[in-house]
Amino acid sequence: MHGTGGSAGVGVLLIATIPAQAEAVAALVVLAVGTAISMALLSSAFGYAITRGPVVRRVLAFAPAMGIMTLAFGGWYTLGAVGAVPYLL
């Protein structure tokens, strides 16, 4: 579900526009490798930034609240998926 709105959509469009199968596969491989590398680099940079200096104290103070909000959202989303509660958006 996560990739459907981002790189998967680009991959489908990419493959649909390339007539030769070998070229389409090569383009998909380049897209997949590039996506994986860019996600790894950005995640590493973000992780490094939030674990250094004064930022780490703020993150540690904010983590419990984010955990509770994430659990509440996940519960609401799950209940909405099975029709137990209405989606508000």
N, C-alpha and C positions, 0 to 999 in steps of 0.2 A: 504494500500500500504506500509506503514512504516514497519509493522511487517512481511511482506512477506520475506524480506531478512534476518531476524534475528530469533526471537523466534518462529515465526509461522512455519518456515522451520524446526526447531528443533522439534517442537511439532508434525508435520506431520511425520517426521522420527521416532520419539519416539513411536507414536501410531502404525505405520506400523510394528514395530518390536516386539510388545507385542501381543501374541496370545489371551490371556484372556481379555474379554471386561472390567471386573471390575478392573483388574490391569492396563489396558490402561487408563481408566478414572482416577484412583488414581494417576498414573504417570503424567497425563496431569494437574491435580489439583496441584500437588506438583511443577511442572514446572511453572505453571501460578502464583502461590503464591510466589515462589522464584524469579521469574522475576519481579513481582510487588514490592516486598520488596527491591530487589537490585536496581531497578530504582529509587525508592523513596529515599533510603539512598544516592545514588550517586548524585541525583539531589539536595537533601538537603545539602549535603557537598559542592557541587559546588556553590550553592546559598549562603551558609554561607560564603564561601571563597571570593566571589566577592563582598560581601556587607560589608566587614570589612577592616579597616585600609587604607593604601595608594592605595590599589587596587580599591576601590570604586571610587576614583577620575578619574582613568584611564578608568574605565568602563563607567562612566557617560560622559566622553569626547568622547568616542568611539561609544556610543549608537546611536547618530543620523546617523553616517556613516553606521553603521550596518543596521539600519532601511531602509535607502535608498537602500543599496545593496540588502537587502532581498526583498524589493518591486520590484526592477528591475529584480531580478532573477525570482520571482513569475510571473511577467508579461511576461517575455521571455518564461518561461516554459509553461504558459497557452497558449500563442500564438503558441508555437511549438506543443502543444497537439492538437490544432484545425487545424494545417497545415498552419498557416499564415506566419510563419517564419521557416527556417530550423534549426534543431538541429545541433550544430557544433561538438558535441562529440559523 
